[in-house]
Amino acid sequence: MTTQEFDGKKLLTLSTSDGSAMFLGSYVLKLLLQVVVVVVLAVTDVSEEFSTTIAYTCIITTCNELAFFLTPLAYGKIKSHDTIRGMGFEGKFSLWATLLVPVLAGALICLGAPLANGFIWIVTKIGYDTSAVISISPTTAGELIATLIIVALLPAVAEEYLFRGCIARAFAQKGYVFAVFASAALFALMHGSPLQLVHQFLIGVVTAILFFTTRSLWPSIILHFVNNAAALFVSYFQANGSPVLATEFWQYAVMCVVGAIASAGLLVAIIAICRKRAMRVDPDSGADRARNMEDTLRSLYLSPEKRGAKQRELEALDAELAAAKTEQMKEVIMEDRRETARKQKLRERRSLIYAFLFVAVIWILSFVLNIAGVQ
């Protein structure tokens, strides 16, 4: 985590190892808070049935989101940096692009639900017990409102801040396409359940693309909230006797195809709107010359200040080389830069391995214990 300055503005730069550290810290804190809740309930007179109630779900969700929001703040305090400013909360974004986001959320549900159900069918054939997974089913208007705030809105803000504003942003040091898929994978595995793996990965990919193309967290937060809220409304209507889901294979197939076409079209439209806006308000962004996804995300996300800071770094290196009196001194300077880059690359690779290994082991362990019938 470093700070650059350009035109009097301080720009926080997160490394890949910063993103991995924030993820590991938040995930460990999440698990610790869950253990505390379980222990407190165990030493009190609360019945075992309480763990299946909406109230219990709200408590666990609140603990999880506190971990996701507070960890980056604590990490920033330790590193003496502000991890709120520049993370995307204050970013200006296209209104027209944002109006398409709720529709995109609906298209993703049409795409993700059949794929997720197909994956769930596979794991149940292996022996995974889906009845052991606590489902959120509000049955009254009061429960629906409470869950919309705690289970839909709170995760949308906290998880987008951590996974897109911090982790995806940090992983972008290794490339924007890598950042999109790696942050989405951690996001999906973090949920800890095969029932959420496929759909959450899709949500993670799309929200990361939205974050980079709009330079703001708000479109991602809106999509995340709409996705969560839709699931709660479906559960609410089902609990009150109104079937709202497809039941036949052909219906799922149609949903998947329509969802895939609509999701792709809407995402392309949003990117096109953002590119047009970038070429108008920031002609030097390079959006007009982007030929692939990596170039497009880079040109749309990098602000003039960030491009200026990078250019200043290159100019400083050129000046240092120009001041060197001999070729041997220039070679020493370049070798020092190469060695520093090599150590940084090794540190980032190790941090990524630790993050993915930790969450993958816990996910697999939970999966195996479920199949073995250990609750």
C-alpha positions as CSV (number, residue, x, y, z in Angstrom):
1,M,0.0,0.0,0.0
2,T,1.6,3.2,-1.2
3,T,0.6,6.8,-1.7
4,Q,1.3,8.8,-4.8
5,E,0.8,12.5,-5.3
6,F,-0.3,14.3,-8.5
7,D,-1.5,17.9,-8.8
8,G,-1.8,18.1,-5.1
9,K,-4.0,15.0,-4.8
10,K,-3.0,11.9,-2.8
11,L,-3.6,8.7,-4.6
12,L,-3.7,5.4,-2.7
13,T,-2.2,2.4,-4.6
14,L,-3.1,-1.0,-3.3
15,S,-0.8,-4.0,-4.2
16,T,-2.1,-7.5,-4.8
17,S,-0.7,-8.5,-1.4
18,D,-2.8,-5.7,0.2
19,G,-5.9,-7.2,-1.4
20,S,-5.1,-10.7,-0.2
21,A,-4.3,-9.5,3.3
22,M,-7.6,-7.7,3.5
23,F,-9.5,-10.7,2.3
24,L,-7.8,-13.1,4.8
25,G,-8.2,-10.7,7.7
26,S,-11.9,-10.1,6.9
27,Y,-12.6,-13.8,6.4
28,V,-10.9,-14.8,9.6
29,L,-12.7,-12.1,11.6
30,K,-16.0,-13.3,10.0
31,L,-15.3,-16.9,11.3
32,L,-14.3,-15.6,14.7
33,L,-17.5,-13.5,15.1
34,Q,-19.6,-16.5,14.0
35,V,-17.9,-18.6,16.7
36,V,-18.6,-16.0,19.3
37,V,-22.3,-15.9,18.3
38,V,-22.5,-19.8,18.5
39,V,-20.8,-19.8,21.9
40,V,-23.0,-17.1,23.3
41,L,-26.1,-19.0,22.2
42,A,-24.7,-22.2,23.6
43,V,-24.2,-20.8,27.1
44,T,-27.6,-19.1,27.2
45,D,-31.1,-20.6,27.4
46,V,-31.8,-20.0,23.7
47,S,-33.4,-23.1,22.0
48,E,-31.7,-24.9,19.2
49,E,-34.5,-23.9,16.9
50,F,-33.3,-20.3,17.1
51,S,-30.6,-21.1,14.6
52,T,-33.3,-21.6,11.9
53,T,-35.0,-18.3,12.5
54,I,-34.8,-15.0,10.6
55,A,-33.4,-13.3,13.7
56,Y,-30.4,-15.7,13.8
57,T,-29.8,-15.1,10.1
58,C,-29.8,-11.3,10.6
59,I,-27.4,-11.6,13.5
60,I,-24.9,-13.8,11.5
61,T,-25.3,-11.5,8.5
62,T,-24.6,-8.4,10.6
63,C,-21.4,-10.0,12.0
64,N,-20.2,-11.0,8.6
65,E,-20.7,-7.6,7.1
66,L,-19.1,-5.9,10.0
67,A,-16.0,-8.1,9.4
68,F,-16.0,-7.2,5.7
69,F,-16.3,-3.4,6.3
70,L,-14.2,-3.0,9.4
71,T,-11.2,-5.1,8.3
72,P,-10.1,-2.7,5.4
73,L,-10.6,0.2,7.8
74,A,-8.3,-1.4,10.4
75,Y,-5.8,-2.4,7.7
76,G,-5.7,1.2,6.5
77,K,-5.2,2.4,10.1
78,I,-2.3,0.0,10.5
79,K,-0.8,1.2,7.2
80,S,-1.6,4.9,8.0
81,H,-3.8,5.3,4.9
82,D,-7.4,6.2,4.2
83,T,-9.1,3.1,2.8
84,I,-12.5,4.8,2.2
85,R,-11.4,7.7,0.0
86,G,-10.8,6.6,-3.6
87,M,-12.5,3.2,-3.1
88,G,-15.4,4.2,-5.3
89,F,-18.0,5.6,-3.0
90,E,-17.4,9.2,-4.3
91,G,-17.0,8.2,-7.9
92,K,-19.1,10.0,-10.5
93,F,-20.8,7.7,-13.0
94,S,-23.2,7.7,-16.0
95,L,-26.8,8.0,-15.0
96,W,-27.9,6.2,-18.3
97,A,-25.6,3.3,-17.6
98,T,-26.9,3.0,-14.1
99,L,-30.5,2.9,-15.2
100,L,-29.6,-0.4,-17.0
101,V,-28.1,-2.0,-13.9
102,P,-31.4,-3.2,-12.3
103,V,-32.4,-4.7,-15.7
104,L,-29.0,-6.4,-15.8
105,A,-29.5,-7.8,-12.4
106,G,-32.7,-9.4,-13.6
107,A,-31.0,-10.8,-16.6
108,L,-28.2,-12.3,-14.4
109,I,-30.8,-14.0,-12.2
110,C,-32.4,-15.6,-15.3
111,L,-28.9,-16.8,-16.4
112,G,-27.6,-17.7,-13.0
113,A,-30.6,-19.5,-11.5
114,P,-30.7,-22.4,-14.0
115,L,-26.9,-22.8,-13.9
116,A,-26.8,-22.7,-10.1
117,N,-29.7,-25.3,-9.9
118,G,-27.8,-27.5,-12.3
119,F,-24.7,-27.4,-10.2
120,I,-26.8,-28.0,-7.1
121,W,-28.4,-31.1,-8.8
122,I,-24.8,-32.4,-9.4
123,V,-23.6,-32.0,-5.8
124,T,-26.8,-33.5,-4.4
125,K,-26.1,-36.6,-6.6
126,I,-22.7,-36.7,-4.9
127,G,-24.4,-36.7,-1.5
128,Y,-24.5,-33.1,-0.5
129,D,-27.4,-32.5,1.9
130,T,-29.2,-29.2,0.9
131,S,-31.6,-29.5,3.8
132,A,-28.7,-28.7,6.2
133,V,-28.3,-25.3,4.6
134,I,-30.4,-22.6,6.3
135,S,-32.6,-20.8,3.9
136,I,-33.9,-17.3,4.4
137,S,-37.7,-17.3,4.0
138,P,-39.5,-14.2,5.4
139,T,-43.2,-14.9,5.9
140,T,-44.5,-11.5,7.1
141,A,-44.1,-8.0,5.8
142,G,-42.1,-7.1,8.9
143,E,-39.6,-9.9,8.3
144,L,-39.4,-9.0,4.6
145,I,-38.5,-5.3,5.4
146,A,-35.9,-6.4,8.1
147,T,-34.2,-8.8,5.7
148,L,-34.2,-6.3,2.9
149,I,-32.2,-4.0,5.1
150,I,-29.9,-6.5,6.8
151,V,-29.7,-9.3,4.3
152,A,-30.0,-7.4,1.1
153,L,-28.7,-3.8,1.6
154,L,-26.0,-4.3,4.2
155,P,-24.2,-7.0,2.3
156,A,-24.5,-5.0,-0.9
157,V,-22.6,-2.1,0.6
158,A,-20.0,-4.0,2.8
159,E,-19.2,-6.7,0.3
160,E,-18.9,-4.4,-2.7
161,Y,-16.6,-2.2,-0.6
162,L,-14.3,-5.1,0.3
163,F,-14.4,-7.3,-2.9
164,R,-14.6,-4.6,-5.6
165,G,-13.4,-1.4,-3.9
166,C,-10.5,-3.1,-2.1
167,I,-9.7,-6.6,-3.5
168,A,-10.5,-6.1,-7.2
169,R,-8.8,-2.7,-7.2
170,A,-5.7,-4.2,-5.6
171,F,-5.6,-7.2,-7.9
172,A,-5.8,-4.8,-10.9
173,Q,-2.0,-4.4,-10.4
174,K,-1.8,-7.8,-12.1
175,G,-4.2,-6.9,-14.8
176,Y,-7.9,-5.9,-15.0
177,V,-9.2,-9.2,-16.4
178,F,-7.3,-11.1,-13.7
179,A,-8.8,-8.8,-11.1
180,V,-12.3,-9.4,-12.4
181,F,-12.2,-13.2,-12.2
182,A,-9.9,-13.6,-9.2
183,S,-12.0,-11.3,-7.0
184,A,-15.2,-13.0,-8.2
185,A,-13.7,-16.4,-7.3
186,L,-12.9,-15.3,-3.8
187,F,-16.3,-13.7,-3.5
188,A,-18.0,-17.0,-4.5
189,L,-15.9,-19.2,-2.3
190,M,-16.4,-16.8,0.6
191,H,-20.1,-17.7,0.7
192,G,-19.0,-21.3,1.7
193,S,-21.9,-23.1,0.0
194,P,-22.3,-25.0,-3.4
195,L,-25.8,-23.5,-3.5
196,Q,-24.3,-20.0,-4.0
197,L,-21.0,-20.8,-5.8
198,V,-22.1,-20.4,-9.5
199,H,-24.5,-17.5,-9.2
200,Q,-22.2,-15.5,-6.8
201,F,-19.3,-16.0,-9.2
202,L,-21.4,-14.5,-12.0
203,I,-22.4,-11.6,-9.8
204,G,-18.8,-11.1,-8.8
205,V,-17.6,-11.0,-12.4
206,V,-20.3,-8.5,-13.5
207,T,-20.0,-6.2,-10.5
208,A,-16.2,-6.0,-10.9
209,I,-16.7,-5.0,-14.5
210,L,-19.2,-2.4,-13.5
211,F,-16.8,-1.1,-10.9
212,F,-13.9,-0.7,-13.3
213,T,-16.0,0.7,-16.2
214,T,-17.9,3.3,-14.1
215,R,-15.1,4.1,-11.6
216,S,-17.8,3.9,-8.9
217,L,-19.1,1.3,-6.4
218,W,-22.7,2.5,-6.6
219,P,-23.7,0.7,-9.8
220,S,-22.2,-2.5,-8.3
221,I,-24.0,-1.9,-5.0
222,I,-27.3,-1.4,-6.8
223,L,-26.9,-4.6,-8.8
224,H,-25.9,-6.6,-5.7
225,F,-28.9,-5.2,-3.7
226,V,-31.4,-6.0,-6.5
227,N,-30.1,-9.5,-6.7
228,N,-30.4,-10.1,-3.0
229,A,-33.8,-8.4,-2.8
230,A,-35.1,-10.5,-5.7
231,A,-34.2,-13.7,-3.8
232,L,-35.9,-12.5,-0.7
233,F,-39.1,-11.5,-2.6
234,V,-39.1,-15.0,-4.3
235,S,-38.8,-16.7,-0.9
236,Y,-41.5,-14.4,0.6
237,F,-44.0,-15.2,-2.2
238,Q,-43.2,-18.9,-2.0
239,A,-43.7,-18.9,1.7
240,N,-47.1,-17.4,1.2
241,G,-48.2,-20.0,-1.4
242,S,-47.4,-18.2,-4.6
243,P,-45.1,-20.2,-6.9
244,V,-42.8,-17.9,-8.9
245,L,-40.1,-20.1,-10.2
246,A,-39.8,-22.3,-13.2
247,T,-40.3,-26.0,-12.6
248,E,-39.7,-27.7,-16.0
249,F,-36.3,-28.3,-17.7
250,W,-37.3,-26.4,-20.9
251,Q,-38.3,-23.4,-18.8
252,Y,-34.9,-23.3,-17.2
253,A,-33.3,-23.7,-20.6
254,V,-35.2,-20.7,-22.0
255,M,-34.4,-18.7,-18.9
256,C,-30.7,-19.4,-19.3
257,V,-30.6,-18.6,-23.0
258,V,-32.6,-15.4,-22.6
259,G,-30.6,-14.4,-19.5
260,A,-27.2,-15.0,-21.3
261,I,-28.2,-12.9,-24.3
262,A,-29.8,-10.1,-22.2
263,S,-26.8,-10.0,-19.8
264,A,-24.2,-9.9,-22.5
265,G,-26.2,-7.2,-24.4
266,L,-26.8,-5.0,-21.4
267,L,-23.2,-5.3,-20.2
268,V,-22.0,-4.3,-23.7
269,A,-24.4,-1.4,-23.7
270,I,-23.2,-0.2,-20.3
271,I,-19.5,-0.4,-21.4
272,A,-20.4,1.4,-24.6
273,I,-22.1,4.2,-22.7
274,C,-19.1,4.5,-20.3
275,R,-16.7,4.5,-23.3
276,K,-18.6,7.3,-25.0
277,R,-18.7,9.3,-21.7
278,A,-14.9,8.8,-21.2
279,M,-14.1,10.0,-24.7
280,R,-16.1,13.1,-24.1
281,V,-15.0,14.1,-20.5
282,D,-11.5,12.5,-20.6
283,P,-10.2,12.4,-24.3
284,D,-6.8,11.1,-23.1
285,S,-8.3,8.0,-21.5
286,G,-7.5,5.9,-24.5
287,A,-11.0,4.4,-24.5
288,D,-11.3,5.1,-28.3
289,R,-8.2,3.0,-29.0
290,A,-9.1,0.0,-26.7
291,R,-9.3,-3.2,-28.7
292,N,-9.9,-5.8,-26.0
293,M,-11.4,-6.1,-22.5
294,E,-8.1,-5.5,-20.7
295,D,-7.5,-2.3,-22.6
296,T,-11.1,-1.2,-22.2
297,L,-11.2,-1.7,-18.4
298,R,-7.8,0.0,-18.0
299,S,-8.8,3.0,-20.1
300,L,-12.2,3.5,-18.3
301,Y,-10.9,3.0,-14.8
302,L,-7.6,4.9,-14.8
303,S,-8.3,8.5,-14.0
304,P,-6.2,11.4,-15.4
305,E,-4.6,11.7,-11.9
306,K,-3.6,8.0,-11.9
307,R,-2.2,8.2,-15.4
308,G,-0.3,11.3,-14.4
309,A,1.2,9.6,-11.4
310,K,2.3,6.6,-13.5
311,Q,3.9,9.0,-16.0
312,R,5.7,10.8,-13.3
313,E,7.2,7.5,-12.0
314,L,8.5,6.8,-15.5
315,E,9.9,10.3,-15.8
316,A,11.6,10.0,-12.4
317,L,13.3,6.8,-13.6
318,D,14.4,8.4,-16.9
319,A,15.8,11.3,-14.9
320,E,17.7,9.0,-12.6
321,L,19.2,7.1,-15.6
322,A,20.1,10.3,-17.3
323,A,21.9,11.5,-14.2
324,A,24.0,8.3,-14.1
325,K,27.5,9.1,-15.2
326,T,28.5,5.7,-16.5
327,E,26.8,2.7,-18.2
328,Q,27.8,0.7,-15.1
329,M,25.8,3.0,-12.8
330,K,22.8,2.8,-15.2
331,E,23.0,-1.0,-15.1
332,V,23.1,-0.9,-11.3
333,I,20.0,1.3,-11.2
334,M,18.1,-1.0,-13.6
335,E,19.2,-4.1,-11.7
336,D,18.0,-2.7,-8.5
337,R,14.6,-2.0,-10.1
338,R,14.4,-5.5,-11.5
339,E,15.3,-7.0,-8.1
340,T,12.7,-4.9,-6.3
341,A,10.1,-5.9,-8.9
342,R,11.1,-9.6,-8.6
343,K,10.7,-9.5,-4.8
344,Q,7.3,-7.7,-5.1
345,K,6.1,-10.3,-7.7
346,L,7.1,-13.2,-5.4
347,R,5.4,-11.6,-2.4
348,E,2.2,-11.0,-4.4
349,R,2.2,-14.6,-5.7
350,R,2.6,-16.0,-2.2
351,S,-0.2,-13.8,-0.9
352,L,-2.6,-14.9,-3.6
353,I,-1.8,-18.6,-2.9
354,Y,-2.4,-18.1,0.8
355,A,-5.8,-16.4,0.2
356,F,-7.1,-18.9,-2.3
357,L,-5.7,-21.9,-0.4
358,F,-7.2,-20.8,2.9
359,V,-10.7,-20.2,1.6
360,A,-10.7,-23.2,-0.7
361,V,-9.6,-25.6,2.1
362,I,-12.5,-24.3,4.3
363,W,-15.0,-24.6,1.5
364,I,-13.9,-28.2,0.6
365,L,-13.8,-29.2,4.3
366,S,-17.4,-27.8,4.8
367,F,-18.5,-29.7,1.7
368,V,-16.9,-33.0,2.8
369,L,-18.3,-32.7,6.3
370,N,-21.8,-32.1,4.9
371,I,-21.5,-35.2,2.7
372,A,-20.3,-37.2,5.7
373,G,-23.3,-36.1,7.7
374,V,-21.4,-34.0,10.2
375,Q,-23.4,-30.9,11.2
